[in-house]
Amino acid sequence: MVHARAALSVFLVVCFGGFAFGQEAPTGSPVQPNEKEQKALDALKGTVKGQIVWSTSRSNSKHDLWIMNADGTDPKQLTKGDEVDWFSRFSPDGSKVLFTRSKGGWVAENDAEYPEKWDIWVINTDGTGDKKVADNGCWGVWQPDGKSILFARRAQVFIKNLETGEEKMIVDGEAILKKGVVVQQPSLSPDGKYLAATLRGSMRETGILSIDKKEWTKTGGGCQIQWFPSGSEIYWMNPTGNGGTAAPSEVLAMPIKDGKPTENIGNIKKFHLMDLPGRRSHEYFPKFDQNGEYMVWGATDKGHDHDIYDYEIFIWKRQQPIESAVRITFHTGNDRWPDIFVKK
């Protein structure tokens, strides 16, 4: 029995990079920016007004939410507890944060497909007023009215009115697509007619669903697909591009009209949006602000698991050179799923 356990431990270390299966994330420690990074931070300071919220293991191996100024200054803890808090999203007016919370203790992000392990909560950006707003759900995002939210329960997608408590299912993925399908990170177009989503389970792709016609249009592979605020484009993570010492990844963007791509989707290079140079180029969690001007995301130079590896948060202004992206977190704990709200 001892030899069997030892063999299992070796297997876990080799296959999971030193993390035992189900182990919580490392709390890590602060690191200092190098001279080039510090110069970029100094140049960024005060140039963008607003806030960034993200999930981090730096103060809790299960993950809390932290919040900071959009230029990376004044980081502080927003939530605290023994649950996993992640996938935080600012309300349309920037005063509140919607997030997913485990029902108790450590739950890995890979278990996002099991809604019974999660609830959706809201908290004010000053850390007050936290309350549960939806049971057994994940991937919650605000709707434009600021009074309702969109979220997923495995294959089903719901809209919930936070004032009345009414829930309405708008998509049943198994009925429309395929039995065993899992809908992740659903994102409604601004006009409410089309749902962009990442599919897992029995289907592994990204695409757009016409809600009225119940017609699915595949846009490619990858994950984390969502709409630009304008509703005329989508963006998502694709397993191409640079990747440091991890698998390659980059952010693509594609024009959309009436729920379908306006160009041939076969030429991936045509839709390139952002891919960091250098080793730390395994990008994930891209999110634009409410105006579609600034993007934040996480990137690591090794590993892949979203909730245990050393992802760092970056910010970049669209239409600027990729080299102008600025790293704004410096900590060996896990940082993931940032969102940004920009004040005008």
Secondary structure, 3 states (H helix, E strand, C coil): CHHHHHHHHHHHHHHCCCCCCCCCCCCCCECCCCHHHHHHHHHHCCCCCEEEEEEECCCCCCCEEEEEECCCCCCEECCCCCECEEEEEECCCCCEEEEEEECCECCCHHHHHCHHHEEEEEEECCCCCCEEEEECCEEEEECCCCCEEEEEECCEEEEEECCCCCEEEEEEHHHHCCCCEEEEEEEECCCCCEEEEEEEECCCEEEEEECCCCEEEEEECCEEEEECCCCCEEEEEECCCCCCCCCCCEEEEEEEECCEECCCCCCHHHHEEECCCCCCCEEEEEEECCCCCEEEEEEECCCCCCCCCCCEEEEEECCCCHHHCEECCCECCCEEEEEEEECC
